[in-house]
């Protein structure tokens, strides 16, 4: 089973996880919000959704900058410059 795993380094703190969660949430809401009976249909639906998202060049519009986040969430982002 370990031979089937592929390990990639990812930073402990980073927005990549947030981006993945946002994309999976979008997939669920836009494509998987109903019962799909067959695996082949599921694969086809997800592939069509992925193609459409890529053609639209969908991106994430972060609501605020790191500086704004440090000010608003100062307990999570301790910094001697803020507060």
N, C-alpha and C positions, 0 to 999 in steps of 0.2 A: 504494500500500500504506500509506503514512503517513497518508492520509486516513481509513483504517479504524481507526487507533489512537486510543484515548482516554486521555489522560494525567491522572493524579490525583496530587496531592501526598501523600506518605506519609512519616512521620518515619523517619529512618535507623535509630534504635534504638527499637523499640516492640514490644509484644506482639502487634500485629495479625498479624505474619507467623507467629508461633508458633500463634496461634489458627487461621489458615488451614491451616497444616500439620496441626494436630490434626484439623480437620474433614475434610480430604482423606484423612487416614489412617483416620478413622472410616468415611467413605464407602467406601473400598477394602475394609476388613475386613467391614463389615456388608452391603454391597450388591454390590460388584464382585469378590468373591472366587471368581468362576467365569467361564467364557467365556460371553459374550453375543454371539450371532451377528449380530443385526440392529440397526441404528442406532435404529429405532423402539422396539424392546424396551428398549434401553439408556436412551433418553430417558424412557420410561415408568417404568422401575425407579428411576432417579435422582430423578424427580419424586415418586414415592411415598415414597422415603427422605427427601427434603427436607421433604415435607408432614408426615411422622411426626416428624421432628426438631423442626420448628417447633411442632407441637402439643404436644410434650413440653416445649417451651421449654428445650431442652438448653443447658446452659451449661458453662463450664470452671471447675473448682474448682482454683485455683492452690494448690500444695502449701505454699508459704511466701511471706512478705511480702518486700517490697523490702529491708527491713532484714536479714531472715534471709539473703536472697540475697547481700547485700553481705558479710555475715560468712562465709558458706560459700564464696563465689566471689570472695574479695577480690582475686584477680589480675585478674579480668574487670571488677570494679567498684571501681576504686581510690577510696578516700575517706580523708581525713585523720582521720575520726572512728573508723575501724575499725582494729583491729590495734595 
